[in-house]
Amino acid sequence: MWDIGQKIVCVDDKFERRKYNHVEILPVKHKTYTIRDITFWSEDVAFLLEEITNRKRMYNDPSGSIVKSEVYFKSKRFKPIDQYINDIDISVFSKLLIGGKVPELV
């Protein structure tokens, strides 16, 4: 489902500040990104993104080993761009045409 070089869209940018206060740049909801690297963290798939480069830091990986790496972002925070586009309700565009308020995309 996920490939390096694939275009994805952030659908969840609600990061706990206490857990991510050391991260310089975080993904932004509705913004498009490109997968730079893929890893498995515990039972999750996670990405590095072409558009975001953070400093490498020391982390405990799931096996207990200490690794130096950029922070990876869990795949559950993203959708492939084609799926994201397919999920947009046509009413969003209708409201834009008549000057109405556009609902938040999810």
Buried (B, 14 or more C-beta within 10 A) or exposed (E): EEEEEBEBBBBBEEBEEEEEEEBEEBBEBEEEBBBBEBEEEEEEBBBBBBEBEBEEEEBEEEEEEEEEBBBBBEBEBBBBBEEBEEEEEEEEEEBEEEEEEEEEEE
